[in-house]
């Protein structure tokens, strides 16, 4: 086997090298700017001195003063070009600096998508999709508002398998194209999330027909006005042409002023960012793609044989020409030439040819930005994989699933399996429990684990007697109570023919668990597991890569109750808000012709008494399973784990902890069965409470 794969540079090393190169370029250009500034000043002083000697002292011809003036304007142009290159290098350095921040688990400096946050959405707030430190902030590389809208829509609504595969192919094509992503990041003006909707709306709006002869009349009369005034002021002609052409111009232009304002006004707040749109389109047009989806998007960026970037460049020239009206020195000429009406005609001619295509260009660019965002994430996480998304009965299987927002070296992985058609021996030949999690005797005692910050000591809690799955066995614990056939079949020991060979359901040898009841102590990893599964499902159904060794699923509608909050303004308690959210999830689960629901219920009905909590949770879970949903329910209340005796397909799993030396220790590994103890009192005592 070749060692070439081992020598591939890491994303961090590539970013660091390019960051250093761009910073060096920016520093060199800064020095050049200083030199050009001094040269420009010198040329100006030489020209000023030459003009004084020519016109004042008459020592030599005034024509000799033109040479320093030409040199001065050359240095002015050179200064502006160099300043533009320096700005490009600085923004490129910012792009790579943001990439290194993302790889270090920090914000990359892009938008956080807070405007998409919606507490009423079935899972957006629960899975931290938007806002500071969110999934959106980790992903986005979008420069336009439409790109952000597209990426957010993909995160908020799962795609069908064929669409997912099309996006995966495009992401695969885009991932190694670092130069393209850099080009998109530094294209045009520095205006993140530029909004081109007014331009698209103007292009699609119905046009008011104005006779063509009026356009030619405005053009001819405009030049006639200028010539008449030049003749009157400098040549000595009469004022009659000035008066005659002026009256004719007012007769033509005045009725058109309101129309011209309506044509030009919607673009006044867009013109500053047109350079970004032009550069973005041009950069995409120059790339040669292999993915069919990308080639289709590229083909959409033409109209009447002209590229989109060329047509936006023409529009930008029209609007910059119109803005010359704001120049006080040019204003008199602009008035004589009926400048606003004249450019309204130019804009309408452009709109007649290209306006209807603007929305198509914008959608294509926005979609490519969203795909580029997913591709950038894939490039920065080379060990993450594309999931398998296939139609069929509700199913989710994952090996080594971790949370994408946690640094890989701090993320503890778990295996999970839910739903139909689970193959025996899933996730390898190790003995496994119902969820596919590795069953390892001597819980956490055989090797220290990386955690999210909690101390983990080898062998912690390893002095307690253990059963075959590694879970602590305690006399009179919750594990001693009798189990129905559901859990007996689900919790295996890894012996041939047992449930340890692969997840088994309670009613069918080919079905896996429908619901995992996840018990465990505070901070042991229950909620993180749910978020890990949920966020990876969102990424999977958006077309991105997932944080797992293997991941396959069917299309799902997701729903979660992990960020349920009370509302003083709305007069709603947390419990009422949770009940309302659960009602929403039941509606989604029972919706006709919709995908099955994957539910993530965290501490279900914790705001009420134990009896109501157990009865309510059992009823909700039973209804969800009956509707074809699959999912997770976490709990601190061990009495809730008894629902596995009465709900077919419900299986208990748990997370453990240990307490030694005044510290809690976690390994964040999921195991079969019910958690044997809690840590509430120990935690209270650890902080000095006398309990």
TAPE-V552917 format. One record per residue. N is the residue number from 1. SS is DSSP state (hx for helix, st for strand, lp for the rest). D_LAST is the distance of its C-alpha to the last C-alpha in whole Angstrom. Layout:
N/SS/D_LAST ; N/SS/D_LAST
This chain:
1/lp/61 ; 2/lp/62 ; 3/lp/60 ; 4/hx/60 ; 5/hx/57 ; 6/hx/55 ; 7/hx/57 ; 8/lp/56 ; 9/lp/55 ; 10/lp/51 ; 11/hx/51 ; 12/hx/49 ; 13/hx/52 ; 14/hx/54 ; 15/hx/53 ; 16/hx/53 ; 17/hx/56 ; 18/hx/57 ; 19/hx/55 ; 20/hx/57 ; 21/hx/60 ; 22/hx/60 ; 23/hx/59 ; 24/hx/62 ; 25/hx/64 ; 26/hx/62 ; 27/hx/63 ; 28/hx/66 ; 29/hx/67 ; 30/hx/66 ; 31/hx/68 ; 32/hx/71 ; 33/hx/70 ; 34/hx/71 ; 35/hx/74 ; 36/hx/75 ; 37/hx/74 ; 38/hx/77 ; 39/hx/79 ; 40/hx/79 ; 41/hx/79 ; 42/hx/82 ; 43/hx/84 ; 44/hx/84 ; 45/hx/85 ; 46/hx/88 ; 47/hx/89 ; 48/hx/89 ; 49/hx/91 ; 50/hx/93 ; 51/hx/93 ; 52/hx/94 ; 53/hx/97 ; 54/hx/98 ; 55/hx/98 ; 56/hx/99 ; 57/lp/101 ; 58/lp/102 ; 59/lp/102 ; 60/lp/102 ; 61/lp/102 ; 62/hx/98 ; 63/hx/98 ; 64/hx/97 ; 65/hx/94 ; 66/hx/93 ; 67/hx/92 ; 68/hx/89 ; 69/hx/88 ; 70/hx/87 ; 71/hx/85 ; 72/hx/83 ; 73/hx/82 ; 74/hx/82 ; 75/hx/79 ; 76/hx/78 ; 77/hx/77 ; 78/hx/76 ; 79/hx/73 ; 80/hx/72 ; 81/hx/72 ; 82/hx/70 ; 83/hx/68 ; 84/hx/67 ; 85/hx/67 ; 86/hx/64 ; 87/hx/62 ; 88/hx/62 ; 89/hx/61 ; 90/hx/58 ; 91/hx/57 ; 92/hx/58 ; 93/hx/55 ; 94/hx/53 ; 95/hx/53 ; 96/hx/52 ; 97/hx/50 ; 98/hx/48 ; 99/hx/48 ; 100/hx/47 ; 101/hx/44 ; 102/hx/43 ; 103/hx/43 ; 104/lp/41 ; 105/lp/38 ; 106/lp/39 ; 107/lp/41 ; 108/lp/45 ; 109/lp/46 ; 110/lp/47 ; 111/lp/46 ; 112/lp/43 ; 113/lp/44 ; 114/hx/42 ; 115/hx/45 ; 116/hx/44 ; 117/lp/41 ; 118/lp/40 ; 119/lp/37 ; 120/lp/39 ; 121/lp/40 ; 122/lp/39 ; 123/lp/37 ; 124/lp/38 ; 125/lp/35 ; 126/lp/33 ; 127/lp/35 ; 128/lp/35 ; 129/lp/39 ; 130/lp/40 ; 131/lp/39 ; 132/lp/37 ; 133/lp/36 ; 134/lp/38 ; 135/hx/40 ; 136/hx/43 ; 137/hx/43 ; 138/hx/42 ; 139/hx/46 ; 140/lp/48 ; 141/lp/51 ; 142/lp/53 ; 143/lp/55 ; 144/st/56 ; 145/hx/54 ; 146/hx/56 ; 147/hx/55 ; 148/hx/51 ; 149/hx/52 ; 150/hx/53 ; 151/hx/50 ; 152/hx/47 ; 153/hx/49 ; 154/hx/49 ; 155/hx/45 ; 156/hx/45 ; 157/lp/47 ; 158/lp/48 ; 159/lp/51 ; 160/lp/53 ; 161/hx/54 ; 162/hx/58 ; 163/hx/56 ; 164/hx/54 ; 165/hx/56 ; 166/hx/58 ; 167/hx/56 ; 168/hx/55 ; 169/hx/58 ; 170/hx/58 ; 171/hx/55 ; 172/hx/57 ; 173/hx/60 ; 174/hx/58 ; 175/hx/55 ; 176/lp/58 ; 177/lp/60 ; 178/hx/58 ; 179/hx/61 ; 180/hx/61 ; 181/hx/57 ; 182/hx/58 ; 183/hx/61 ; 184/hx/59 ; 185/hx/57 ; 186/hx/59 ; 187/lp/62 ; 188/lp/63 ; 189/lp/62 ; 190/lp/58 ; 191/lp/57 ; 192/lp/54 ; 193/lp/54 ; 194/st/57 ; 195/lp/58 ; 196/lp/61 ; 197/hx/61 ; 198/hx/64 ; 199/hx/66 ; 200/hx/66 ; 201/hx/66 ; 202/hx/69 ; 203/hx/71 ; 204/hx/70 ; 205/lp/71 ; 206/lp/74 ; 207/lp/77 ; 208/lp/80 ; 209/lp/83 ; 210/lp/85 ; 211/lp/89 ; 212/hx/89 ; 213/hx/92 ; 214/hx/90 ; 215/hx/88 ; 216/hx/92 ; 217/hx/93 ; 218/hx/90 ; 219/hx/90 ; 220/hx/94 ; 221/hx/94 ; 222/hx/91 ; 223/hx/93 ; 224/hx/96 ; 225/hx/95 ; 226/hx/94 ; 227/hx/97 ; 228/hx/99 ; 229/hx/97 ; 230/hx/98 ; 231/hx/101 ; 232/hx/101 ; 233/hx/100 ; 234/hx/101 ; 235/hx/104 ; 236/lp/106 ; 237/lp/106 ; 238/lp/106 ; 239/lp/103 ; 240/hx/104 ; 241/hx/102 ; 242/hx/99 ; 243/hx/99 ; 244/hx/100 ; 245/hx/97 ; 246/hx/95 ; 247/hx/96 ; 248/hx/96 ; 249/hx/92 ; 250/hx/91 ; 251/hx/92 ; 252/hx/90 ; 253/hx/87 ; 254/hx/86 ; 255/hx/86 ; 256/hx/84 ; 257/hx/81 ; 258/hx/79 ; 259/hx/79 ; 260/hx/78 ; 261/hx/75 ; 262/hx/74 ; 263/hx/74 ; 264/hx/73 ; 265/hx/70 ; 266/lp/68 ; 267/lp/68 ; 268/lp/68 ; 269/lp/64 ; 270/lp/64 ; 271/hx/67 ; 272/hx/65 ; 273/hx/63 ; 274/hx/66 ; 275/hx/66 ; 276/hx/63 ; 277/hx/64 ; 278/hx/67 ; 279/hx/66 ; 280/hx/63 ; 281/hx/66 ; 282/hx/68 ; 283/hx/66 ; 284/hx/65 ; 285/hx/69 ; 286/hx/70 ; 287/lp/67 ; 288/lp/69 ; 289/lp/66 ; 290/lp/66 ; 291/lp/64 ; 292/hx/65 ; 293/hx/63 ; 294/hx/63 ; 295/hx/67 ; 296/hx/67 ; 297/hx/65 ; 298/hx/67 ; 299/hx/70 ; 300/lp/69 ; 301/lp/69 ; 302/st/73 ; 303/st/75 ; 304/lp/79 ; 305/lp/79 ; 306/st/77 ; 307/st/74 ; 308/hx/71 ; 309/hx/71 ; 310/hx/75 ; 311/hx/74 ; 312/hx/71 ; 313/hx/73 ; 314/hx/76 ; 315/hx/74 ; 316/hx/72 ; 317/hx/76 ; 318/hx/77 ; 319/hx/74 ; 320/hx/74 ; 321/hx/78 ; 322/hx/77 ; 323/hx/75 ; 324/hx/78 ; 325/hx/78 ; 326/hx/76 ; 327/lp/78 ; 328/lp/80 ; 329/lp/83 ; 330/lp/83 ; 331/hx/83 ; 332/hx/86 ; 333/hx/87 ; 334/hx/84 ; 335/hx/86 ; 336/hx/89 ; 337/lp/88 ; 338/lp/86 ; 339/hx/83 ; 340/hx/80 ; 341/hx/82 ; 342/hx/84 ; 343/hx/80 ; 344/hx/79 ; 345/hx/82 ; 346/hx/81 ; 347/hx/77 ; 348/hx/79 ; 349/hx/81 ; 350/hx/78 ; 351/hx/76 ; 352/hx/79 ; 353/hx/79 ; 354/hx/75 ; 355/hx/73 ; 356/hx/72 ; 357/hx/71 ; 358/hx/68 ; 359/hx/65 ; 360/hx/66 ; 361/hx/66 ; 362/hx/63 ; 363/hx/61 ; 364/hx/62 ; 365/hx/61 ; 366/hx/58 ; 367/hx/57 ; 368/hx/58 ; 369/hx/56 ; 370/hx/53 ; 371/hx/54 ; 372/hx/55 ; 373/hx/51 ; 374/hx/50 ; 375/hx/53 ; 376/hx/51 ; 377/hx/48 ; 378/hx/49 ; 379/hx/51 ; 380/hx/48 ; 381/lp/46 ; 382/lp/49 ; 383/lp/47 ; 384/lp/46 ; 385/st/48 ; 386/st/50 ; 387/lp/48 ; 388/st/50 ; 389/st/50 ; 390/lp/53 ; 391/lp/53 ; 392/lp/52 ; 393/lp/50 ; 394/lp/46 ; 395/st/45 ; 396/st/43 ; 397/st/42 ; 398/st/41 ; 399/st/41 ; 400/st/39 ; 401/st/38 ; 402/lp/36 ; 403/lp/35 ; 404/lp/38 ; 405/lp/36 ; 406/lp/35 ; 407/lp/37 ; 408/hx/38 ; 409/hx/37 ; 410/hx/33 ; 411/lp/33 ; 412/lp/32 ; 413/lp/35 ; 414/st/34 ; 415/st/37 ; 416/st/37 ; 417/st/39 ; 418/st/40 ; 419/st/43 ; 420/lp/46 ; 421/lp/49 ; 422/lp/46 ; 423/lp/48 ; 424/lp/48 ; 425/lp/47 ; 426/lp/45 ; 427/lp/44 ; 428/lp/46 ; 429/lp/46 ; 430/lp/43 ; 431/lp/41 ; 432/st/39 ; 433/lp/36 ; 434/lp/37 ; 435/lp/36 ; 436/lp/38 ; 437/lp/36 ; 438/st/36 ; 439/lp/35 ; 440/lp/34 ; 441/lp/33 ; 442/lp/31 ; 443/lp/29 ; 444/lp/29 ; 445/lp/30 ; 446/lp/34 ; 447/lp/34 ; 448/lp/31 ; 449/lp/31 ; 450/lp/31 ; 451/lp/29 ; 452/lp/28 ; 453/lp/26 ; 454/lp/23 ; 455/lp/24 ; 456/lp/25 ; 457/lp/26 ; 458/lp/29 ; 459/lp/28 ; 460/lp/24 ; 461/lp/23 ; 462/lp/26 ; 463/lp/26 ; 464/lp/24 ; 465/lp/27 ; 466/st/29 ; 467/lp/31 ; 468/lp/34 ; 469/lp/33 ; 470/lp/30 ; 471/lp/27 ; 472/st/25 ; 473/lp/25 ; 474/lp/23 ; 475/lp/23 ; 476/lp/23 ; 477/lp/21 ; 478/hx/23 ; 479/hx/26 ; 480/hx/27 ; 481/lp/28 ; 482/lp/31 ; 483/lp/33 ; 484/lp/36 ; 485/hx/39 ; 486/hx/38 ; 487/hx/35 ; 488/hx/37 ; 489/hx/40 ; 490/hx/37 ; 491/lp/35 ; 492/lp/38 ; 493/lp/38 ; 494/lp/41 ; 495/lp/44 ; 496/lp/47 ; 497/lp/47 ; 498/lp/43 ; 499/hx/41 ; 500/hx/41 ; 501/hx/44 ; 502/lp/43 ; 503/lp/41 ; 504/lp/42 ; 505/lp/42 ; 506/lp/42 ; 507/lp/45 ; 508/lp/47 ; 509/lp/48 ; 510/lp/48 ; 511/lp/46 ; 512/lp/42 ; 513/lp/39 ; 514/lp/39 ; 515/st/35 ; 516/st/32 ; 517/st/29 ; 518/st/27 ; 519/st/23 ; 520/st/21 ; 521/lp/17 ; 522/lp/17 ; 523/lp/20 ; 524/lp/21 ; 525/lp/25 ; 526/hx/25 ; 527/hx/26 ; 528/hx/28 ; 529/hx/30 ; 530/hx/31 ; 531/hx/32 ; 532/hx/34 ; 533/hx/36 ; 534/hx/37 ; 535/hx/38 ; 536/hx/40 ; 537/hx/42 ; 538/hx/43 ; 539/hx/44 ; 540/hx/46 ; 541/hx/47 ; 542/hx/48 ; 543/lp/51 ; 544/lp/49 ; 545/st/47 ; 546/st/44 ; 547/lp/41 ; 548/lp/42 ; 549/lp/44 ; 550/st/45 ; 551/st/45 ; 552/st/47 ; 553/st/46 ; 554/lp/48 ; 555/lp/48 ; 556/lp/45 ; 557/st/44 ; 558/st/40 ; 559/st/38 ; 560/st/34 ; 561/st/31 ; 562/lp/29 ; 563/lp/30 ; 564/lp/29 ; 565/lp/29 ; 566/lp/29 ; 567/st/32 ; 568/lp/32 ; 569/lp/36 ; 570/lp/37 ; 571/lp/34 ; 572/st/32 ; 573/lp/29 ; 574/hx/27 ; 575/hx/27 ; 576/hx/31 ; 577/hx/32 ; 578/hx/31 ; 579/hx/33 ; 580/hx/36 ; 581/hx/35 ; 582/hx/35 ; 583/hx/38 ; 584/hx/40 ; 585/hx/39 ; 586/hx/40 ; 587/hx/43 ; 588/hx/44 ; 589/hx/43 ; 590/lp/46 ; 591/lp/48 ; 592/lp/52 ; 593/lp/53 ; 594/lp/50 ; 595/lp/49 ; 596/lp/46 ; 597/st/42 ; 598/st/40 ; 599/st/36 ; 600/st/33 ; 601/st/30 ; 602/lp/27 ; 603/lp/24 ; 604/lp/26 ; 605/lp/26 ; 606/lp/22 ; 607/lp/23 ; 608/lp/23 ; 609/lp/22 ; 610/hx/22 ; 611/hx/25 ; 612/hx/27 ; 613/hx/25 ; 614/hx/27 ; 615/hx/30 ; 616/hx/31 ; 617/hx/30 ; 618/hx/32 ; 619/hx/35 ; 620/hx/35 ; 621/hx/35 ; 622/hx/37 ; 623/hx/40 ; 624/hx/39 ; 625/hx/40 ; 626/hx/43 ; 627/lp/44 ; 628/lp/45 ; 629/lp/42 ; 630/st/39 ; 631/st/36 ; 632/st/32 ; 633/st/29 ; 634/st/26 ; 635/st/23 ; 636/lp/19 ; 637/lp/20 ; 638/hx/21 ; 639/hx/23 ; 640/hx/25 ; 641/hx/26 ; 642/hx/28 ; 643/hx/31 ; 644/hx/32 ; 645/hx/34 ; 646/lp/36 ; 647/lp/37 ; 648/lp/39 ; 649/lp/39 ; 650/st/35 ; 651/st/33 ; 652/st/30 ; 653/st/29 ; 654/st/26 ; 655/st/24 ; 656/st/22 ; 657/st/20 ; 658/st/19 ; 659/st/16 ; 660/st/18 ; 661/lp/18 ; 662/lp/15 ; 663/st/17 ; 664/st/17 ; 665/st/21 ; 666/st/23 ; 667/st/26 ; 668/st/27 ; 669/st/29 ; 670/st/29 ; 671/st/30 ; 672/st/31 ; 673/lp/29 ; 674/lp/25 ; 675/lp/22 ; 676/lp/21 ; 677/lp/17 ; 678/lp/15 ; 679/lp/13 ; 680/hx/10 ; 681/hx/7 ; 682/hx/9 ; 683/hx/10 ; 684/hx/7 ; 685/hx/7 ; 686/hx/10 ; 687/lp/11 ; 688/lp/9 ; 689/lp/6 ; 690/lp/4 ; 691/lp/0
